[in-house]
Amino acid sequence: MKLGTIELKPTAALAPMAGVADTAFRLICKEFGACYMVGEMASAKGMHFSDKKTAQLLRVEPQERPIAVQLFGDEPEIVAEAARKALEYQPDVIDINMGCPAPKIAGNGGGSALMKNPPLAEQVTRAVVKAVDLPVTVKFRKGWDDDHVNAVEFAQRMEQAGAAAVTVHGRTREQFYAPPVDLDIIAQVKRSVSIPVIGNGDCVDIQSVKHMYEYTNCDLVMIGRGALGSPWIFQQVEAYLETGKELETPSIQRKMEVMLRHLQLICQYKGEKVGMREARKHAAWYMKGLRGAAALRREAGGLTTYQDALRLAEHVLSANS
């Protein structure tokens, strides 16, 4: 699959997840073979007002490439200005979020709210395409609700506006993250446009990724929540798609090594005090499927120092030996 001049292996990409897919998590996923990543969404309006927290979301490390920075907003000129400012961080791609279902985003006209106004969405995309020389992509959903399923028309408008690719999450805004993703709508979008289509939703293991590719004929699959506490999913998918072999699940010892490296990276980028607060949820996700997981998740919820994380890893190994 190509995004401009960027060639992507058709394995699995990391989806943008606000408050989750930060630099540390992206680096871990990249080490395990994520072929492409999209950073946490940043507010175009926040960039307009030079908000420091917004700027931090745009950090790009050389080893993350190829990577997109993701912007959200509903004012074409403001989003275009933000895209130009984002060039300072040297991303490979600019992605526009038109799928976020969160009330604080959609309630202010951004994210999935743009699916209710396709002409405005097209104006936003066209303005960004005109503002930067990088490939511009758009991520959106099946529609706003079951009465307004417009992903096909929306994708066609994005193509007309100059988008280099689109990512489709196969649920409406009203469905948030349940029920099961609608693969038919992704397949319909794929048939309706000539630009690459990235499929997103419910890809949590080798079989679901394989099914997404085969059922929708999409050009790339994006994994989001399926990578939480399991960044090795990218390595498993890559090995299966390229060789047909299923890698063994990492040992508990290896899982703890990965968790500790992940938490160490969070502290490196955010400092131990802030980092360990954010690390709690990640540590809890690494407990998935382990013996005594409920108690271990409670322990993860109280982490305050990296030494606490080392003790948690010891407890995991002793409980699962």
Buried (B, 14 or more C-beta within 10 A) or exposed (E): BEBBEBEBBBBBBBBBBBEBBBBBBBBBBBBBBBBBBBBBBBBBBBBBEEBEEBBBBBBBEEEBBBBBBBBBBBBBBBBBBBBEBBBEBEBBBBBBBBBBBBEEBBEBBBBBBBBBBBEBBBBBBBBBBEBBEBBBBBBBBBBBEEEEBBBBBBBBBBBEBBBBBBBBBBBBBBBEEEEEBBBEBBBBBBEBBEBBBBBBBBBBBBEBBBBBBEEBEBBBBBBBBBBBBBBBBBBBBBBBBEEEEEBEEBEBEEBBEBBBBBBBBBBEBBEBEEBBEBBBBBBBBBBEEBEBBEEBBEBBEEBEEBEBBEEBBEBBBEBBE
